[in-house]
């Protein structure tokens, strides 16, 4: 099971994609916070969270970086 664990996250991907924009909008409310922590409380190695985490890091990166 460990070898194909992430495969089972595909059934949740549509729900994650539907909530991704709302998560980014909510994160903008915390733009002045020095640290934003993201907790992936799901399963499957965080495969559905990687894109969100990259987008959040990009949005919070200093200009020109």
N, C-alpha and C positions, 0 to 999 in steps of 0.2 A: 504494500500500500504506500509506503514512503516514496517509492519511485514515481508514482503517478498521482500523488496527492494534489498537486496544483491543477491537474486536469479537471477536478471536480468544481473548481471555482468558475468554470465557464458558464454554468447554469445561473450564476449570480451576476454575471457581467452586465446584462441588460438593466438590472435594477441599479447597479453601481453607476452605469453611464447616465441613467436618468437623474441621479442625485449629485453627480460630479459638479455641474454648474452651481447648484445650491451650496455645496461645500465651499467652492471658491468664493462665492458671494459672502458667505458667512465669515470666511477667513479675512476678508477685506475689513470687516468690522473690528478686527484685532490688529490692523496694520501698524498701530503705534506700539504694540507690545514688542519687546526686544526678542522674545522667544515664542515660537509657535510649535507646539508639540502635536504630532499626529499619531494616533493610536489605531492600528489596524486590529480590530477585535474579531475579525473573521478568521477564516482558515485559508489554507492553500498558499502559504509562503508570501502572502501579500500581493499576489499577482495583479489584483484589481486596484490596488492602492498605489502602485509605482507611478502611474501617470499623474495621479492627483498630487502626489508628493513632489514630483518634478515640476508640475505647474505652480505649486505653492512656493517652492524654492525660487523659481524664476520670478514670480510676482514680487517676492520679498527681497530679491537681490538688489544691492545698491546699483544705481544707474551706471551704465558703462561697464558693468561686470558680467 
